[in-house]
Amino acid sequence: MAEHKAVGAHEEGVEVPYDQLEAETLHNLIQEFVTRDGNDWGNGDGALEAKVGQVMQQLRNRQAKVVFDLKSQTANIVPGR
């Protein structure tokens, strides 16, 4: 059974092991995360994919984690501990 954790001021969620997500789903989640602030990373120079790669490395190094927010029913990437 998954453990419910206080994630942030407005989130209560469950950590989701990134390596248990389908590759395409994880890629889309990271891509949405890095473009959330409105930056247009474009596809021409590979800047978006470079940023996606950085976040993926942070997940691997446990500097970040995927959390499913139970209230909003959405997934988010948050700093690891």
N, C-alpha and C positions, 0 to 999 in steps of 0.2 A: 504494500500500500504506500502511495506517495505521501510524503510529509509536507504539510502546509507550513509555509514560512513567511514571516514578515519580510518583504522585499524592500519596500521603500515607504515613504510617507503615505502614499495613496495606493500601494499595491500589496496584495497578499497573494502569493503565488507559489508555484511548484517549479523547482529547477528541472529542466529537461536536458538530459545529456545530449550535447550537440551531435555526437557521433551515432546517435540512434535515430536522427532525422534523415530522411532521404536527401541525397546530395542536392537535387534540384530545389527542394523545399528550403534547405539550409542556405543555399546560394541566394535564393529569392529573398529570404528573411534578412540576410546580411546586406544585400543590395538595397532593400527598402530602408534598412537602418541607416546606411551611410548617406542616402539621399534625402532623409527625413528633414534635414535643416534647410532644404531648398537649393542646395548646391547642384548645379548641373555639371556632373563630372565628364559628360560627353563620352563617346565611344571611340573617337578618332585616335587619341594618344594613349589609350589604355589606362588613364587615371582612375576610372571607376573600378576596373578590375584590380588595380594595384591596391586601392583602398579596401576592396573586398578581401583581398589576400592578407592585408594587415589585420583586419578583424578576425579572419580565420586563424591566423597565427596567435592572436590574443586568446581565442577560445582554446586552442591547443595548449597554450602555456598557463591556462586557468587565470589569466588576467581579466577575462570576461566570461560570462555565462549566459545561457538562454533560460529565460524564465517565462512561464505561462501565467498570466495574471488572471486569477479566478473571477474577479469582479467584471473586468472588461472583456474577458474571453479572448485575449490577444496575447501574442508572444512578443517578447522584447529581449534586447541584449543589454545587460547591465554589467557594471564592473564586478569582477570576482573579488574574493576576499583573500 
